[in-house]
Amino acid sequence: MPPVQPMLARPVPDLPAAGCYEPKWDGFRSIVFRDGDEVEIGSRNERPMTRYFPELVAALRSELPVRCVVDGEIVLPTPHGLDFEALQLRLHPAASRVALLAGRTPAAFIAFDLLAIGDENLTGRPFAYRRERLERALRDARPPVHVTPATTDRALALRWFEIFEGAGLDGVIAKPLDGLYEPDRRVMFKVKHVRTADCVVAGYRTHKSGPDRVGSLLLGLYAEDGSLASVGVIGAFPMAQRAALFADLQPLVTTFDRHPWSWAGQVAPTGQREYGSRWNAGKDLSFVPLRPERVVEVRYDHMEGNRFRHTAQFVRWRPDRTPRSCTFAQLDRPVSVDLNDIVPGLRPPA
């Protein structure tokens, strides 16, 4: 019975020498419960996701066994790969908008573990057994319900790691073949791409602990037309470093009318500056603008469009680099891969 916390993976630098390897999908981790006509979709944080994906509810009711619990990932496939940004937009509070997006940007479900079927609880069985039962239970499933590819061939998994990123996937997961299903424990392994980039520091947001501490640094890269594009943030600093960083950056504070992102300083009709999140209209994302003169090296995994998919990590300051040398040209661009080459029938028609 829901909720059930999913089993987790811990990051490792290299793939284990043995196990079952799967692509790491970039979407919403979800555990699906079906009992006859009743379908519930639980998330990693145990919040129900059912209302946001009505098209998946109908498909899961049709394609899953009558009584089962399946662990998997909700993804949003496009003709050009997975689109996590569009997937985030599916979490909308308005029912009318949810219905509109269900038709406009339909999601898919990638199954990768079977926790129960009928009256049988499989969480105490080895993963190799659960995988075999999953394949058998979903062998006739039709899109948008799919079973993830899996292999015990480490060389093939390393090949997946190199090429599947071009379709928007996130790395490779390794699962011990004899492993039981352990909710909320990091007993799997994940290998993700790790890269570095030199970025311009264009502003900061203050920390919740006080107005004299830096919460996050806003990062920019120069585009071919000479404009400074916003590409993400650094957010993890020790508390003592937040205060020191605040003092260090004060000489660079400027006004929005002298800043490349002057649009962020526009004042709304309410008389207040509003720079909000597209996913949370009430979230204040205002920031203190800085003259774009400081360069920082950051660590990141991959890009989502022209932005870092996840919060970047601080590596070091780069006083030897000029801000104008921080361009998109330094970034790796993975070769595009057709989603149908990973899972047949996953890519929608163009």
N, C-alpha and C positions, 0 to 999 in steps of 0.2 A: 504494500500500500504506500502511496506517496505521502510525504516526500522521502526520497532516497538520495543521499549525497553521492555524487559520482566518484569513482576511483580516479586518482590523480597521477600525474607524472612529474618526476623531478628532472631538471636540466642536467645533462652530462655533455662533456666536450666531444665525445666520439660514440658511435654506435656500439653497443655491447657485441661481443663476439658471437653470441647465439641468442635465439629467441624468435618471436614472430614480429615482423616489421610491417608497419602500415604508414601510409601518408598521413601527415598531421594536417587536418582540415582547418581552415580559418573561418570559423562561424560561431554559433552559439551552442555550447555543450548542452545537451538535453537528454533526459531520460523519459521515454514514452511508456505510458501505462494504457493498455487496452483491455477492457472487459466487456465484450459484446459491442454494443453501440457507444459505450462510454469510452472516451479517449481523453487523457490528461497528459500535458507536456510540461515536465518539470525542468527547471534550469539548474545551473551549477550552484546558485545561491538559494535554491529551493523555492524560488518564486515561480508561480505558474505562468507558463508562456502560451497557454492554450488560446486565449482570446486574440492574440496577435497574428496567428497563422491559421485562419479558418480553412484555407485551401489544403494545408497539410493535415488538418484534423480529418477532413473528408478522405484524403488519400490514405492515411494511416488506418482509418476504419475499413477501407477497402482492401489494403494490401498486406496488413499484418495478420498473424494468427489471431483467432478470436479472443484468446486470453493469453497475454504475454507482457513482459517488461523488457524493453530494448534500450540500450545505451547507444547514443550516437551524436550527430552534429547537424544542426540546421545551417544550411549554407544558401547563398543566393547566387546561382550560376547565371552568367551572361554569355553572349557570343564571344566575349573577349577574356573570359576567366571569371573567378569568383569576385564578388563586389561586397566587401564587408561594410563599406560606408553606406551603401543602399540597404543592406541588411539592418543596420542600426536604425535607419529611418522607419523600419517596420514597427518599432516599439512606440506606437502613438496612442495617446489616451482617447482620442475620438473614434468611436465605432465606425462612423462614416468614412474616415480616413483609412482605418484598418481595412475596410472592405474594398476601398479603391485601390490601395497598394497591393492587396492580395491578388487582384486581377492584373495590375500593371507590372509588378515585380514579384512574381511567385517564387517561393522558396522550394528547396528540396531537402530531404532527410537522408543522411548517410549513416547507416547502421554499422556499428563495429563491435557490439557485444550483446549477448542474450542472457539476461539475469533470471528470467522465469518464463515458463511456458506451461499452459494448463495448470495443474496443481503442483508442478515440479519447480522447486527453488534450485537454481543452478549456481548460485553465488559461492557455494562450497565445493564446486567442481573445478578442475584445472582449466586454464584458458583454452588449451588445445581442444578439450571436449566442448567447451562453450562455443568456440569458433565453428566447429563442425556442425553443431546444432543450429547455430545462426544461419549458416549457409543452407542447411536443409529447410529451415523454417521459412526463409525468404527467397528460395530458389525461383519462385514464380512471381516475385514482386515486380511491379511495373513502375516506371517513373511517375511521380518524383520521389519514390522510395528506392534506395539503392543500398547495396552492401559494399563496404570499402574494400579495395584490393588489399591483399595480405601475402606475405612471402616469408619463407625461412632462409632465403638466399641473401646473405648480407651484401654481396656484390651488387645484386639487383636493387636492394634498398638504398645503397649509396648512389646508384644511378638515379633512382627516384629523387633523392635529396638534391641532386644537381639540376634535374630538368623540370620537376613538377612545380618549382617556384614560379616558373613562367606562366602558370595557370592560376596563380594566386594562393597556392598552398603554402604551408607554414613550416615545413620540415618533415621529420620522420619520428614516429613513435615506435619504441621497442617494448614488447610484452613478454615476460617469462612464460614459456609454454606450460609450466606446471603451476603458475600463479593462480591463487584464488581471487575472487572479486572482493576487495576490501574498501568499502566506502570511505571517502575523505582521507585516504592514506596515499602517499606518493610512492607507489610500488612499481609503477611503470617508469620508463625513461624516455626523454625527448631530446632530440638534437635539432637545434635551430640555427639558421644562418646568423653569423656575427660579423658585422662590418663596422668600419669607422668612417667618419666624414668630418671635415672641417667646416664649421658653420659660424655665421655672424650672430652675435648676441644683440638683439634689437629691442629688448625690453625685459621687464620682470614683473611678476605678480608677488604681492606680499604674502607672508605665511599667516595662517590662522592664529598663530601664537602671539602675533603682534605686528604693528606697522613698521617696525625697524628690523625685520628679518625677511629675507628673500624666500618666497615659497617655490617659485619656478622661474627659469630663464626661457625667454622666447627666442627661437632660432630661425634664422633666415638663410636662404641661398639665392644667389643672383641668377636670373634667367637670361636667355640669349638676348632679349630686348633691353637688358640693363636694369630691369625692375628687381626689387628684393622681394622674393616670395616667402611667405610664412610656411615653415616645414615641420614645426613641432616644438616640443619643450623638453627641458631637463627638470626633473622634479625632486630627486632624492639627494638630499644633503644632510650631514650631521647638524644638529641644532647650533652648535658653536660656529660652524662654517656659515650658516645662514646669516648670522649677525655680522660676521666679518665681511661677507660678500656684499651685504647691504651698504656698509660703509665704503667699501672699495668701489662700488658702482655709482655713488652719488655724483662725482664729477662728470659723469657721462649723461646724466638726466637732461632731457631736452623737452621741447614742446611738440605737440602733434603737428603743428603747421610747418615744422622743420624736419619732420620725420617721414621716411618712405611710406609708412602706413598711416598717413594722415586721415584716411577714411575711418580709422578706429576711434578718432577723437570727435566724430560728429555727434552733435547733441540732438537727442530725441525731442519731440513736442512736449514731453513731460518736464523738460528743463534739465534732465540728467543724461550723462553720457551712457549709452547702452551699446555694449559689445557682447552679445549673448551667444549661447550655444545653439546650434541647429537642432540638437536632440533634447535640450532642456531649456526652454525659453526663459525660465526664471533664474537660470544660473548666471551669475555675474562673471564675465571673463575680461573685465577691464584690466588694463595694465599700465605700468609706468614706462613711457618711451625713453629709449637710450639712443645716443648717437651711435650709429653702427660702426664702431671702431675696434671692437674687441672680438677676437676669434677664439673659438673653443673647439677642441676635438671631442667628438661624442661617439659612443658605440650604439649601434642600432641593428635590428634584425632585417627588416625589409620595408619597402615603401608601399603605401596605399595611395595610388595616384602620385601626386607631388608632395606628399607628407609622410613622415615616419608613422608606420602602423601603430607602434607602441611608444610610450615615453622613452626618450633617448637617455643614455647614461653618460655622466661626466667622465672623461678620460684625463684631459689636461688642457691647460691654456696653451695657445699657440702664438706667442708674441712674434715669431718669425714669419707668420703668414699675414698677408694684406687682406682686408675684407673683400676686395674686389676679386681676389683669386678664389673665393669660395663660391663655386658654381655647381650646377647640376651635372656638369661633365665629369666630375670626380666619382659619381655614383655608379655602381654596377647596375646594369639593366638586364635582367634575365631574359633568355630567349622565350618567346611566346610558345605555349603548348596548348593544344586543343583539349578541353575538358573531356571530350569523348574518347580521347586516347587514354585517359585515366579510368573513367567509368563510362562505358557505353550508354548513350542516351541522356547523359547529364546536361550537356550544353543545349540551351534552347536555340531554335532557329534564329538567324539574324533578322 
